[in-house]
Amino acid sequence: MSDTDTKPMASYEAENLAVHVASNYERFKTLDKSIARVEAQMEKNHEDIKEDIGELKKVVIWASSTLFGTMLIALLTSVFKVI
């Protein structure tokens, strides 16, 4: 809407309550749809993040267990002078 289109609409709204109510109904309906779309996207992003964190936990556990195993082997090797 351009600036020239809003001025007559504002004057119609100021003069007629029914026009004001109808135009606000449409505005809020559009706003409600936009908010619902944003909420749905945020919900999807939240689920994706939870899934990614689960995968990251698996990688961290795998890496730490590998490191622990390697350090344990090095310790046992140095203590028992196997190699």
C-alpha positions as CSV (number, residue, x, y, z in Angstrom):
1,M,0.0,0.0,0.0
2,S,1.3,3.4,-0.9
3,D,1.0,6.5,1.3
4,T,-1.8,7.8,-0.8
5,D,-3.8,4.6,-0.3
6,T,-3.5,4.7,3.5
7,K,-4.8,8.2,4.0
8,P,-8.3,7.6,2.5
9,M,-8.5,4.3,4.4
10,A,-7.6,6.0,7.6
11,S,-10.3,8.6,7.0
12,Y,-12.8,5.9,6.2
13,E,-11.9,4.1,9.4
14,A,-12.2,7.3,11.4
15,E,-15.7,8.0,10.0
16,N,-17.1,4.5,10.1
17,L,-16.7,2.0,12.9
18,A,-17.7,-0.9,10.7
19,V,-14.9,-0.2,8.3
20,H,-12.5,0.1,11.2
21,V,-13.6,-3.2,12.7
22,A,-13.4,-5.0,9.3
23,S,-10.0,-3.6,8.4
24,N,-8.6,-4.5,11.9
25,Y,-10.0,-8.0,11.6
26,E,-8.1,-8.5,8.3
27,R,-4.9,-7.0,9.8
28,F,-5.0,-9.2,12.9
29,K,-5.9,-12.3,10.8
30,T,-2.8,-11.7,8.7
31,L,-0.7,-11.0,11.8
32,D,-2.0,-14.2,13.4
33,K,-1.1,-16.2,10.3
34,S,2.4,-14.7,10.3
35,I,2.9,-15.5,14.0
36,A,1.7,-19.1,13.5
37,R,4.1,-19.5,10.6
38,V,7.0,-18.2,12.8
39,E,6.0,-20.5,15.7
40,A,5.9,-23.5,13.4
41,Q,9.4,-22.7,12.0
42,M,10.7,-22.2,15.5
43,E,9.3,-25.5,16.6
44,K,10.9,-27.2,13.6
45,N,14.2,-25.5,14.4
46,H,14.0,-26.6,18.0
47,E,13.5,-30.3,17.0
48,D,16.4,-30.1,14.6
49,I,18.7,-28.6,17.3
50,K,17.6,-31.4,19.8
51,E,18.5,-34.0,17.2
52,D,21.8,-32.4,16.4
53,I,22.7,-32.2,20.1
54,G,22.0,-35.9,20.4
55,E,24.4,-36.6,17.5
56,L,27.0,-34.3,19.0
57,K,26.8,-36.2,22.4
58,K,27.4,-39.5,20.6
59,V,30.5,-38.0,18.9
60,V,31.9,-36.6,22.1
61,I,31.4,-39.9,24.0
62,W,33.0,-41.8,21.1
63,A,36.0,-39.5,21.1
64,S,36.5,-39.5,24.8
65,S,36.3,-43.3,25.0
66,T,38.8,-43.6,22.2
67,L,41.1,-41.2,24.0
68,F,40.7,-43.0,27.3
69,G,41.4,-46.3,25.7
70,T,44.5,-45.0,24.0
71,M,45.8,-43.5,27.2
72,L,45.1,-46.7,29.1
73,I,47.0,-48.7,26.6
74,A,49.9,-46.3,26.8
75,L,49.9,-46.5,30.6
76,L,49.8,-50.3,30.7
77,T,52.5,-50.5,28.0
78,S,54.8,-48.2,30.0
79,V,54.1,-49.9,33.3
80,F,54.6,-53.5,32.1
81,K,57.3,-52.6,29.5
82,V,55.6,-54.7,26.9
83,I,56.9,-52.9,23.9
